[in-house]
Amino acid sequence: MNQQLDDADTVILRTLQRDCRIGLEQLAQECSLSVPSVQRRLKRLRDSGLILKEVAVLNPSRFDYKMTFIVLVELDRESLQQLDLFRKRARNEPQVQQCYYVTGDADFVLICVAQDMEDFEDLTHRLFFDNSNVRRFRTSVAMDRTKIGLELPI
């Protein structure tokens, strides 16, 4: 991190990671600052790119996405153009929640959701079988969502 954070910045970031719906007044109390000071700091943290996005984490089973899959994808060709094409395909697929370019046996690891096995099969056709550059993919089915989050230990 190339930007210096003081204790108040760190408190703001930790608090927002736990709950980004917290009100400005409560956030100001948490870090012992005025509301206008917290607003300025939040703007600076957002503008600097330290805060990338503020989102709501939904319960997938309440939206009929009862299955989560971890998919290891191996590409046939790994040129920059082919990697970018696969990244774009993964980014544009709503059922792909996360996509990582990794080292090791696989080139990418995807976290995907599906309503059922038939829905997942349709997803595999769109992402893998219809892509001539996918050499193979291996899938694990998540048995339990033990921890969900993107908090950084700051």
Secondary structure, DSSP 8 states (H G I E B T S, - for coil): --S---HHHHHHHHHHHH-TT--HHHHHHHTT--HHHHHHHHHHHHHTTSS--------GGGGT--EEEEEEEEES---HHHHHHHHHHHHH-TTEEEEEE-SSS-SEEEEEEESSHHHHHHHHIIIIIT-TTEEEEEEEE-S-----------
